[in-house]
Amino acid sequence: MMKPIQPQEFSYRFPDKVFGHVPGSHNGTALGSGDRFAGFADLFDYPDPRRLDVRASLRNNIADLALSQQERWLVRRYQQRSSITLWLLADLSRSMTVSSISNERVARLAHMIAYSAIGLGDRFAMAGFDASWRKDVSIMPTQQRSMPDVAAEKIMAAALPSAPGAEGLVAAAELITSARAMVFLASDFCCDIDLVERTLRKLAHYTVVPIVWQHDEVDHLPSHAGWTETRDSETGQRHSIWIRPGIKKRWQQQLDEHFEKLTACFMRYRVQPLFVSGEVTPQQLTQYFSAMKKS
């Protein structure tokens, strides 16, 4: 039984301007009641005397009088801040549930993303996946205050995968229809690189944040020759094998090569992954977005 989750939040900003009329915290393209100055307009075109700028009007009228033009009264216009949707695509495949990662860490991440999004005025949505899309672990975009707890509870109550694999990732990505969204893709990515590539193509119009949990099981294998028990990350089956230093080195090399290919795949789509080995902290995510803003 998971302990009650203490609310935690991280700081983030959408990198582009948001086209939309729903008020929020991100720079938008629509004109409205924001705080980002967008220029002047004629009072008769935009009759809002509350935003009348007398000084700008007088300066403009002096110039217009020199050109024998009529007086104009100017009002200030602002860009409205808009909201987005934060999506979490949560990997619930067998490689996640039998490893040291566990659903509890994914549940805590879901709680933190939902709490941060709704607290900033954005919407939160979630889609779980393993070998298929997990409808029972999915939430459509919402701003309900109870969603952090609901999302965590759905993940913790999720039934075990009925089949190995993570092919449901593509189907989960197809659920995202938000005009502007930030997609957190949380997985150990112990799957074919082709599957990741197909998913990134579908998410090409969104800001994607891959959270990559790294397995450390190879580090726990004995460095000397001898029998040891291993467990397949997808099927969960246990095997007794004779470990030699050369085998451990080869397994580590294969793991390193897989993550090198994975990183190269992310780079092709201009996506910066966040590699983690334990709990994802709000400090890690805040630093991630701070670094992304500077780059």
C-alpha positions in Angstrom: 0.0 0.0 0.0 1.4 3.3 -1.1 1.8 6.1 1.5 -0.2 9.3 1.0 1.6 11.5 -1.6 2.6 14.9 -0.4 1.9 17.5 -3.1 4.9 18.7 -5.0 5.2 21.0 -7.9 7.8 22.1 -10.4 8.2 25.2 -12.6 7.8 25.0 -16.3 6.9 27.3 -19.3 5.7 26.4 -22.7 8.5 27.3 -25.2 6.2 28.8 -27.9 3.3 31.2 -28.0 -0.1 29.6 -27.5 -3.0 30.1 -29.9 -6.2 30.0 -27.9 -8.7 32.1 -25.9 -8.7 30.0 -22.7 -6.9 32.1 -20.1 -3.7 30.6 -18.6 -0.1 31.4 -17.7 1.7 31.0 -21.0 2.4 33.6 -23.7 -0.4 33.6 -26.1 -1.2 35.1 -29.6 -4.7 36.3 -28.8 -5.3 39.9 -27.6 -7.1 40.2 -24.3 -6.5 40.9 -20.6 -2.9 39.9 -20.4 0.1 41.7 -19.2 2.3 41.6 -22.4 2.1 44.9 -24.3 1.1 44.4 -27.9 0.9 48.0 -29.2 -1.7 50.8 -29.6 -5.0 50.9 -31.4 -7.6 53.5 -32.2 -10.2 54.0 -29.4 -13.0 53.9 -32.0 -11.8 50.5 -33.2 -11.4 49.1 -29.7 -13.7 51.1 -27.4 -12.2 50.4 -24.0 -11.6 53.8 -22.2 -10.0 52.0 -19.3 -6.9 51.4 -21.4 -6.7 54.9 -22.8 -3.1 56.2 -23.0 -3.3 60.0 -22.8 0.4 60.6 -23.3 0.7 58.4 -26.3 -2.4 60.0 -27.8 -1.0 63.5 -27.3 2.3 62.6 -28.9 0.5 61.1 -31.8 -1.9 64.0 -32.2 1.0 66.5 -32.3 2.5 64.5 -35.1 -0.8 64.2 -36.9 -1.5 68.0 -36.6 1.8 68.7 -38.4 0.4 66.5 -41.2 -3.1 68.1 -41.1 -4.7 64.9 -39.9 -7.5 64.4 -37.4 -6.9 63.8 -33.7 -6.9 60.1 -32.6 -7.2 58.7 -29.1 -5.1 55.6 -28.5 -5.7 52.6 -26.2 -3.1 50.1 -25.1 -3.6 46.5 -26.2 -2.1 43.4 -24.5 -1.6 39.8 -25.4 -3.6 37.4 -23.3 -1.9 34.6 -21.5 -3.3 31.2 -22.5 -3.4 27.6 -21.1 -2.1 24.3 -22.4 -2.6 20.6 -21.6 0.1 18.5 -19.9 -0.2 14.9 -21.0 1.5 12.0 -19.3 2.0 8.8 -21.3 2.8 6.3 -18.5 4.5 3.0 -19.3 3.0 0.1 -17.3 4.6 -2.7 -19.3 6.2 -5.7 -17.6 9.7 -4.3 -17.8 8.6 -1.5 -15.6 6.6 -3.6 -13.1 9.2 -6.3 -12.5 12.2 -3.9 -12.3 13.3 -1.5 -9.5 11.2 1.3 -11.0 7.7 0.1 -10.0 4.3 1.7 -10.5 4.7 3.7 -7.3 7.3 5.9 -8.8 5.2 6.4 -11.9 2.2 7.2 -9.6 4.2 9.9 -7.8 5.3 11.4 -11.1 1.7 11.5 -12.3 0.6 13.2 -9.0 3.4 15.9 -9.4 2.6 16.6 -13.0 -1.2 16.9 -12.4 -0.6 19.1 -9.3 1.7 21.4 -11.1 -0.5 21.7 -14.2 -3.7 22.4 -12.4 -2.1 24.8 -10.0 -0.8 26.9 -12.9 -4.2 26.9 -14.6 -3.4 24.3 -17.2 -5.2 21.0 -17.9 -3.9 17.5 -17.1 -4.4 14.3 -19.1 -3.0 10.8 -18.9 -2.8 7.7 -21.0 -1.3 4.4 -19.7 0.1 1.8 -22.0 1.7 -1.6 -22.0 1.2 -4.0 -24.9 -1.9 -2.0 -25.7 -3.5 1.3 -24.6 -4.8 1.1 -21.0 -8.2 2.7 -21.0 -8.5 2.0 -17.2 -5.4 4.1 -16.6 -6.4 7.1 -18.7 -7.8 10.5 -18.0 -9.0 13.0 -20.5 -8.0 16.7 -20.2 -9.3 18.2 -17.0 -8.7 20.9 -14.4 -10.4 19.1 -11.5 -8.5 19.7 -8.3 -8.9 16.0 -7.3 -7.0 14.7 -10.4 -3.5 14.4 -8.8 -4.9 11.8 -6.3 -7.1 10.2 -9.0 -4.2 9.8 -11.4 -1.9 8.2 -8.8 -4.7 5.9 -7.6 -5.4 4.7 -11.2 -1.8 3.8 -11.7 -1.4 2.0 -8.3 -4.7 0.0 -8.9 -3.7 -0.9 -12.5 -3.9 -4.6 -13.3 -0.8 -6.4 -14.4 -0.1 -6.4 -18.1 -1.8 -9.3 -20.0 1.0 -9.5 -22.5 4.7 -8.5 -22.9 5.7 -5.4 -24.8 5.0 -1.7 -25.0 3.3 -1.4 -28.4 0.4 0.4 -26.8 2.6 3.5 -26.8 1.6 4.5 -30.3 -2.2 4.1 -29.6 -1.8 6.2 -26.4 0.0 8.9 -28.4 -2.9 9.0 -30.9 -5.3 10.1 -28.1 -3.6 13.5 -27.9 -5.6 16.0 -29.9 -5.0 19.1 -27.9 -4.1 22.2 -30.0 -1.1 22.9 -27.7 0.3 20.3 -25.4 3.4 19.3 -23.4 3.8 15.5 -23.4 5.7 13.7 -20.7 6.7 10.3 -21.9 7.7 8.2 -18.9 9.2 4.8 -19.5 12.3 2.7 -19.2 12.3 2.5 -23.0 13.3 -1.1 -23.0 11.6 -1.5 -26.4 12.5 -1.3 -30.1 13.8 2.0 -31.1 11.5 1.9 -34.1 8.5 2.0 -31.7 9.9 5.2 -30.1 10.6 6.7 -33.5 7.0 6.1 -34.7 5.7 7.7 -31.5 7.9 10.8 -31.9 6.6 11.2 -35.5 3.0 11.3 -34.2 4.0 13.8 -31.5 6.1 16.0 -33.8 3.7 19.0 -33.3 4.0 18.9 -29.5 6.6 19.6 -26.9 7.8 16.1 -25.8 9.6 15.5 -22.5 11.0 11.9 -22.3 11.6 10.8 -18.8 13.9 7.8 -19.1 14.2 5.4 -16.1 17.5 3.5 -16.3 17.7 0.0 -15.0 20.5 -0.9 -12.6 20.0 -4.7 -12.5 23.3 -5.4 -14.4 25.2 -3.6 -11.6 23.8 -6.0 -9.0 25.1 -9.1 -10.9 28.2 -10.7 -9.2 31.6 -9.7 -10.7 33.0 -13.2 -10.2 32.0 -16.4 -11.9 29.1 -18.3 -10.4 25.4 -19.2 -10.5 22.9 -16.4 -10.2 19.2 -15.9 -10.8 17.9 -13.5 -13.4 14.3 -12.4 -14.3 13.2 -11.5 -17.8 12.1 -7.9 -17.8 9.0 -8.6 -20.1 7.9 -12.1 -19.3 8.8 -12.1 -15.6 10.2 -15.6 -15.8 13.2 -16.5 -13.6 16.3 -18.3 -14.9 19.4 -19.6 -13.2 22.5 -19.0 -15.3 26.2 -19.3 -14.9 27.7 -15.7 -14.8 31.1 -15.0 -16.1 32.7 -11.6 -16.0 32.6 -11.6 -19.8 28.8 -12.1 -19.9 28.2 -9.2 -17.5 30.4 -7.0 -19.6 28.6 -7.9 -22.8 25.2 -7.3 -21.2 26.3 -3.9 -20.0 27.7 -3.1 -23.5 24.4 -4.0 -25.1 22.5 -1.8 -22.6 24.8 1.1 -23.3 24.4 0.7 -27.1 20.6 0.6 -26.7 20.6 3.9 -24.8 23.1 5.5 -27.3 20.6 4.6 -30.1 17.7 5.9 -28.0 19.5 9.3 -27.4 20.3 9.6 -31.1 16.6 9.0 -31.9 15.6 11.8 -29.5 18.2 14.1 -31.0 16.8 13.5 -34.5 13.5 14.9 -33.4 15.1 17.7 -31.3 13.9 16.2 -28.1 16.0 16.4 -24.9 15.5 13.4 -22.6 15.7 13.4 -18.8 17.6 10.4 -17.5 16.7 9.3 -14.0 17.5 6.3 -11.8 15.2 6.8 -8.9 12.3 9.1 -7.8 11.8 12.0 -10.1 12.0 15.2 -8.1 10.5 18.6 -8.7 14.0 20.0 -8.6 15.1 17.8 -11.5 12.1 18.9 -13.6 12.5 22.6 -12.8 16.2 22.4 -13.7 15.3 20.6 -16.9 12.9 23.3 -18.1 15.3 26.0 -16.9 18.1 24.5 -19.1 15.7 24.1 -22.0 14.7 27.8 -21.8 18.4 28.9 -22.0 19.2 26.6 -24.9 
